[in-house]
Amino acid sequence: MARTPSTMLELGTQAPDFTLIEPATNKPRSLSDFSGSPILIAFICNHCPYVIHIAKVLAHFATTYQDKGLSIIAINANDVVNYPDDSPEKMIEMSEQYNFTFPYLFDETQETAKAYQAACTPDFFMFDANHELYYRGQFDTSRPRNDEPVTGKDMQSAADSLLAGSPPPENQLASLGCNIKWKAGSAPL
């Protein structure tokens, strides 16, 4: 597990479109399915201790903020050949275990992760209703073994500001987690 920070993509960046399969339904989902809606895109995986550390609170956050009008999608881009715990079958199990109320999509080619410049799990990208980047950064300051409670306060604050029509938070701190498990010869430059 390599502790890796998010790349902090430039605010205002237009969300790259994608169409990915949702293993739980075996149906394609696209960014365009959420046209006109603010959206949080979270790059996560099944086995990362940083993701497992926040999963329960992330699921609660999702339920609360979906009811307020924020769409949410999670994407797993890890190499499942070398990391079978991140397989689509295990994605379904994780969704059920944590009662995810949002689509959890599989980026088998890793092209979507590259388009978003995702670097770690978890890596968060919140876009406004025009799908322009509003927030990228940490869920909160809690990490495995740092004894800080998982609250989601940074994400909640950003979501509240977005939904209120306020400017993006000025102090956005990089997320930190396991590096995305790139396929051999596939890692972005």
Sequence and secondary structure as in RCSB ss.txt:
>XXXX:A:sequence
MARTPSTMLELGTQAPDFTLIEPATNKPRSLSDFSGSPILIAFICNHCPYVIHIAKVLAHFATTYQDKGLSIIAI
NANDVVNYPDDSPEKMIEMSEQYNFTFPYLFDETQETAKAYQAACTPDFFMFDANHELYYRGQFDTSRPRNDEPV
TGKDMQSAADSLLAGSPPPENQLASLGCNIKWKAGSAPL
>XXXX:A:secstr
  EEE     TT B    EEEETTTTEEEEGGGGTTS EEEEE  SS HHHHHHHHHHHHHHHHHHHTT EEEEE
E   TTT GGGSHHHHHHHHHHTT  S EEE TTSHHHHHHT  EESEEEEE TT BEEEEE S S  TTS    
  HHHHHHHHHHHTT    S     EEEE    TTT   
